[in-house]
Amino acid sequence: MVHLKHLEWPFFEARHRELAIRLDDWCDEHLQGSHGHDVDAECIGLVKALGAAGWLRHAVAGQALGGAAEVIDTRAICILRETLARYNGLADFAFAMQGLGSGAISLAGTDAQRRRYLPAVAQGEALAAFALSEPEAGSDVAAMQCAAVEDGDGYVLNGEKTWISNGGIADFYVVFARTGEQPGSRGISAFIVDADLPGFEIAERIQVIAPHPLARLRFNNCRVAKSQMIGAPGEGFKVAMRTLDVFRTSVAAAALGFARRALQEGLQQAKSRQMFGARLADLPLTQAKLADMACTVDSSALLVYRAAWQRDQGQNVTREAAMAKLMATEGAQRVIDAALQLHGGRGVQSGEIVESLYREIRALRIYEGASEVQQLIIGRDILK
């Protein structure tokens, strides 16, 4: 398997190689390359299938709670996302949101919270969501307006969240709201909000170019028990950043999976397409394009798995994860565009794999920290 040769690198242990091979076989048998008409139903079905097959165990921490290990293995998460993305973008989305949506509970939840939510997430029986972004607070989290006011034994939430993945189908949402202990990001707290809680509603379903369940959420005097707070009051921003630090590298891994599939499709097209009395692959311009694509894929892979390995060694990887996400997502956009170009008119035809990849990759350059935000993170770290 050419696409698994990078697993020979010293970043990986035998268990990672075995995981990748088993997952690749499972994906080849169970995943199709295109979405159906009912994206909600397909996403829910994928979560159940991933849970039943045991893959979601890697998205949560704590073996007694159904997790694969006591702490989340970043390399395993990246292998899973890269492989799933190479086969099916919605399958990658379904896996990623289970991890991101429950990540704050894994990292900072109480024992009671972890027992209540994590086993169901690992088994694919409960869908999770991560509600941080707002209409006027995306990259600038400190501009958050959604507020939670302490009231007796609970908090009352008012405000909106938007661009929330799994919005409309999640069973619970990890919601970040301003509680005002201090100005800016130091006055934000995190809460678990069950989807059936009075005062919580789906204000709007959002349609995007790569069909995924997304929504705008509204809280109207939504009362949440104090026992549903994750961490201490005012620690929500730290909880959010810790969660994103775990999963940001995996966004880069998903982009890497998309890029690998694009290179595979472009190579196949170049070998089979006849042009000017020869194969497209025989033209020097095609060979140069394929060389650039291959170099981009390998350089992205090195950055992704360097960051994943370093995090698994207990190192701070804010800079390395930002580098991986920036280079892998931007690079995947270029690789996919090149693959589409090699397909000519077929490349923009609805239902073609490269057309689907072209739509899938675009959002990855924005969510969990846009490319420009990653540049700021890297630049500031260099200046230190």
C-alpha positions as a printed Julia matrix, in Angstrom:
384×3 Matrix{Float64}:
   0.0    0.0     0.0
   1.85   3.05   -1.29
  -0.35   5.43    0.71
   0.8    3.76    3.96
   4.56   3.92    3.34
   4.91   6.97    5.58
   4.02   4.75    8.52
   7.58   3.41    8.31
   8.8    6.78    9.63
  10.12   6.78   13.21
   7.18   8.92   14.4
   5.07   5.76   14.63
   4.92   2.65   16.79
   3.77  -0.8    15.74
   0.27  -0.17   17.13
  -0.14   2.86   14.84
   0.82   0.83   11.78
  -1.59  -1.93   12.75
  -4.36   0.62   13.33
  -3.82   2.19    9.9
  -3.92  -1.16    8.09
  -7.09  -2.31    9.88
  -8.81   1.02    9.27
  -7.82   1.07    5.61
  -9.35  -2.39    5.13
 -12.54  -1.32    6.95
 -12.89   1.87    4.91
 -12.38  -0.03    1.67
 -15.27  -2.31    2.61
 -17.7    0.12    4.23
 -17.27   3.64    2.87
 -18.52   5.09   -0.37
 -17.05   8.19   -1.96
 -20.16  10.35   -2.29
 -22.85  11.73    0.01
 -26.5   10.72   -0.17
 -29.42  13.13   -0.32
 -30.12  13.07    3.42
 -26.87  14.32    4.94
 -28.22  14.3     8.52
 -29.23  10.66    8.28
 -25.97   9.7     6.6
 -23.92  11.46    9.27
 -25.86   9.8    12.09
 -25.42   6.45   10.35
 -21.69   7.0     9.98
 -21.34   7.83   13.69
 -23.16   4.61   14.58
 -21.01   2.59   12.18
 -17.77   4.15   13.43
 -18.87   3.47   17.01
 -19.87  -0.12   16.33
 -16.52  -0.79   14.62
 -14.6    0.62   17.59
 -13.0    3.59   15.81
 -14.67   6.21   18.01
 -12.93   4.76   21.06
  -9.87   6.73   19.93
 -11.79  10.01   20.1
 -12.34   9.91   23.89
 -10.04   9.49   26.89
 -10.38   6.86   29.61
 -10.45   3.11   29.05
 -13.06   2.6    31.79
 -15.29   4.98   29.83
 -14.9    3.18   26.51
 -11.82   5.04   25.31
  -8.93   3.31   23.59
  -6.42   4.74   26.06
  -6.24   6.84   29.21
  -5.21   9.91   27.21
  -6.01  10.76   23.61
  -3.31   9.47   21.26
  -2.74  12.32   18.79
  -1.03  10.1    16.23
  -3.94   7.67   16.28
  -6.42  10.53   15.85
  -4.42  11.82   12.88
  -4.15   8.39   11.25
  -7.91   7.95   11.62
  -8.74  11.34   10.15
  -6.26  11.04    7.29
  -7.58   7.62    6.31
 -11.27   8.48    6.66
 -10.8   11.7     4.67
  -9.07   9.79    1.89
 -12.18   7.63    1.51
 -15.11   9.84    2.51
 -15.2   13.44    3.7
 -18.4   13.04    5.69
 -16.96  10.03    7.55
 -14.0   12.16    8.58
 -16.41  14.9     9.69
 -18.48  12.42   11.72
 -15.41  11.09   13.52
 -13.86  14.52   14.09
 -16.97  16.04   15.62
 -17.28  13.18   18.12
 -13.77  13.98   19.28
 -13.98  17.76   19.19
 -17.48  17.86   20.64
 -16.55  15.72   23.63
 -12.9   16.78   23.9
 -13.52  19.35   26.63
 -15.24  16.67   28.72
 -12.31  14.28   28.19
  -9.8   16.95   29.16
 -11.53  18.89   31.94
 -14.85  17.25   32.78
 -15.81  15.97   36.22
 -16.0   12.23   36.84
 -19.81  12.45   36.69
 -19.72  14.31   33.38
 -17.26  11.87   31.88
 -19.32   8.85   32.98
 -22.53  10.35   31.64
 -21.35  11.41   28.19
 -18.13   9.74   27.06
 -19.25   6.07   26.85
 -22.16   7.04   24.59
 -19.83   9.11   22.39
 -17.36   6.23   22.08
 -20.13   3.79   21.15
 -21.66   6.14   18.56
 -24.9    6.35   20.54
 -24.72  10.1    21.28
 -23.63  12.84   18.88
 -21.47  15.66   20.26
 -20.97  19.27   19.18
 -18.55  22.1    20.0
 -20.24  25.52   20.14
 -17.65  28.3    20.23
 -18.15  30.57   17.18
 -20.68  33.4    17.05
 -21.88  35.75   14.29
 -19.38  38.41   15.46
 -16.88  36.17   17.26
 -15.14  33.58   15.14
 -11.37  33.98   15.11
 -11.71  36.68   17.8
 -13.06  34.52   20.62
 -12.68  37.36   23.14
 -15.48  39.21   21.3
 -17.97  36.55   22.44
 -21.42  37.92   23.36
 -23.36  34.79   24.38
 -23.81  35.23   28.13
 -24.45  32.96   31.09
 -25.73  34.65   34.24
 -25.49  32.84   37.56
 -28.91  32.24   39.11
 -29.23  30.07   42.21
 -28.1   26.53   41.45
 -27.67  27.2    37.75
 -26.81  29.6    34.96
 -29.19  31.21   32.47
 -27.84  31.34   28.91
 -28.84  33.93   26.31
 -27.34  34.52   22.89
 -26.42  32.72   19.69
 -23.76  30.46   18.25
 -23.2   29.84   14.55
 -21.29  27.59   12.14
 -21.78  24.8    14.67
 -20.91  21.39   13.24
 -23.47  18.68   14.07
 -25.91  21.51   14.78
 -29.41  20.11   14.53
 -28.43  16.47   15.03
 -26.22  16.54   18.17
 -27.51  15.12   21.44
 -25.45  17.59   23.46
 -23.39  20.72   22.87
 -20.31  22.0    24.69
 -21.17  25.71   24.79
 -18.85  28.58   25.67
 -20.46  31.67   27.17
 -19.39  34.86   28.88
 -19.78  34.67   32.67
 -17.83  37.88   33.32
 -15.34  36.89   36.02
 -12.73  39.05   34.22
 -12.61  41.04   30.96
 -12.02  39.42   27.59
 -11.17  35.77   27.23
 -10.69  35.31   31.0
 -14.42  35.77   31.63
 -15.68  32.8    29.58
 -16.97  29.49   30.95
 -17.87  26.15   29.34
 -21.16  24.28   29.76
 -22.68  21.02   28.56
 -26.1   21.77   27.09
 -28.36  18.82   26.28
 -30.27  19.25   23.03
 -33.68  18.87   24.68
 -33.12  21.59   27.28
 -35.92  24.23   27.41
 -34.8   27.57   25.97
 -32.42  25.99   23.48
 -33.35  25.89   19.8
 -31.91  25.45   16.34
 -32.41  28.92   14.84
 -31.23  28.03   11.33
 -29.74  25.16    9.38
 -26.77  26.31    7.29
 -26.11  24.9     3.83
 -22.48  24.81    2.66
 -20.68  23.72   -0.51
 -19.6   20.39    1.01
 -22.8   19.08    2.64
 -22.3   18.73    6.4
 -24.75  19.22    9.27
 -24.3   22.85   10.37
 -26.56  25.21   12.28
 -27.02  28.49   14.09
 -28.03  27.95   17.71
 -30.14  30.22   19.89
 -30.36  30.34   23.71
 -33.38  32.12   25.16
 -33.31  32.01   28.96
 -31.89  28.52   28.75
 -31.24  27.3    32.28
 -28.21  25.06   32.76
 -27.34  23.4    36.08
 -24.03  24.34   37.7
 -23.11  20.67   37.57
 -22.97  21.04   33.77
 -20.11  23.54   33.87
 -16.8   22.14   32.58
 -13.91  23.34   34.72
 -14.13  26.37   36.98
 -15.93  29.66   36.22
 -13.86  31.79   33.86
 -11.76  28.86   32.61
 -13.77  28.23   29.45
 -11.26  29.87   27.11
  -8.46  27.68   28.48
 -10.67  24.62   28.07
 -11.47  25.6    24.48
  -7.81  26.19   23.59
  -6.73  22.89   25.19
  -9.39  21.1    23.16
  -8.37  22.81   19.93
  -4.7   22.07   20.61
  -5.54  18.36   20.62
  -7.61  18.38   17.45
  -5.99  21.14   15.36
  -3.26  18.78   14.19
  -5.96  16.32   13.16
  -7.5   18.97   10.87
  -4.16  19.01    9.08
  -4.3   15.21    8.91
  -7.72  15.35    7.26
  -6.37  17.8     4.69
  -3.5   15.39    4.11
  -6.0   12.6     3.46
  -7.83  14.74    0.91
  -4.52  15.6    -0.76
  -3.42  11.95   -0.94
  -6.69  10.99   -2.61
  -6.32  13.88   -5.08
  -2.79  12.78   -5.95
  -4.04   9.22   -6.43
  -6.87  10.38   -8.71
  -4.6   12.75  -10.64
  -2.0   10.03  -11.19
  -4.63   7.59  -12.42
  -6.02  10.2   -14.81
  -2.55  11.05  -16.13
  -1.78   7.39  -16.84
  -5.05   6.65  -18.61
  -5.81   9.87  -20.52
  -4.61   9.96  -24.15
  -3.54  13.37  -25.47
  -1.5   14.47  -28.54
  -0.75  10.88  -29.45
   0.59   9.96  -26.01
  -0.5    9.56  -22.43
  -1.08  12.7   -20.42
   1.54  11.29  -18.02
   4.2   11.39  -20.78
   4.04  15.17  -21.09
   6.77  17.04  -19.16
   4.27  19.57  -17.79
   2.21  16.75  -16.3
   5.27  15.18  -14.71
   6.25  18.52  -13.19
   2.74  18.97  -11.81
   2.73  15.48  -10.3
   6.14  16.13   -8.75
   4.89  19.3    -7.07
   1.82  17.46   -5.79
   3.92  14.62   -4.34
   6.34  17.03   -2.65
   3.45  18.95   -1.1
   1.85  15.75    0.22
   5.08  14.5     1.81
   6.04  17.85    3.33
   2.57  18.16    4.84
   2.76  14.63    6.22
   6.09  15.38    7.89
   4.68  18.48    9.6
   1.48  16.69   10.65
   3.16  13.71   12.24
   5.97  15.75   13.77
   3.36  17.78   15.65
   1.37  14.66   16.57
   4.48  12.84   17.83
   5.65  15.84   19.84
   2.26  16.21   21.52
   2.23  12.52   22.41
   5.62  13.1    24.07
   3.99  15.71   26.31
   5.47  18.72   24.53
   3.7   22.0    23.84
   2.91  22.03   20.13
   1.04  25.29   19.62
   3.55  26.42   17.0
   4.03  23.0    15.4
   0.28  22.35   15.18
  -0.24  25.76   13.6
   2.48  25.03   11.05
   0.94  21.66   10.25
  -2.57  23.06    9.83
  -1.41  26.01    7.72
   0.78  24.01    5.35
  -1.42  20.92    5.07
  -4.67  22.77    4.37
  -3.16  25.32    1.98
  -1.11  22.59    0.32
  -4.1   20.28   -0.06
  -6.0   23.09   -1.81
  -3.17  23.32   -4.37
  -2.89  19.54   -4.82
  -6.63  19.13   -5.31
  -6.76  22.04   -7.75
  -3.94  20.45   -9.74
  -5.73  17.08   -9.79
  -8.91  18.75  -10.99
  -6.95  20.51  -13.74
  -5.55  17.17  -14.91
  -9.13  15.93  -15.28
 -10.07  18.83  -17.55
 -13.82  19.24  -18.02
 -14.52  16.07  -16.06
 -13.0   17.68  -13.01
 -15.87  20.11  -12.51
 -18.62  17.58  -13.17
 -20.83  16.94  -10.18
 -20.19  13.5    -8.71
 -16.54  13.27   -9.72
 -14.18  12.51   -6.85
 -11.94  15.5    -7.54
 -14.98  17.79   -7.67
 -16.05  16.53   -4.25
 -12.53  16.99   -2.87
 -12.46  20.54   -4.24
 -15.56  21.38   -2.2
 -14.42  19.48    0.89
 -11.04  21.14    1.29
 -12.15  24.76    1.23
 -13.62  24.89    4.73
 -10.52  23.37    6.34
  -8.58  26.55    5.59
 -11.07  28.41    7.81
 -12.37  26.31   10.69
 -10.49  25.64   13.93
  -8.37  28.69   13.18
  -8.17  30.22    9.71
  -4.86  30.16    7.84
  -4.27  33.8     8.72
  -4.71  33.02   12.42
  -2.15  30.21   12.11
   0.28  32.67   10.53
  -0.17  35.01   13.5
   0.4   32.16   15.96
   3.58  31.09   14.18
   4.87  34.63   13.71
   4.33  35.59   17.33
   6.0   32.4    18.52
   9.04  33.08   16.32
   9.3   36.62   17.73
   9.47  35.22   21.26
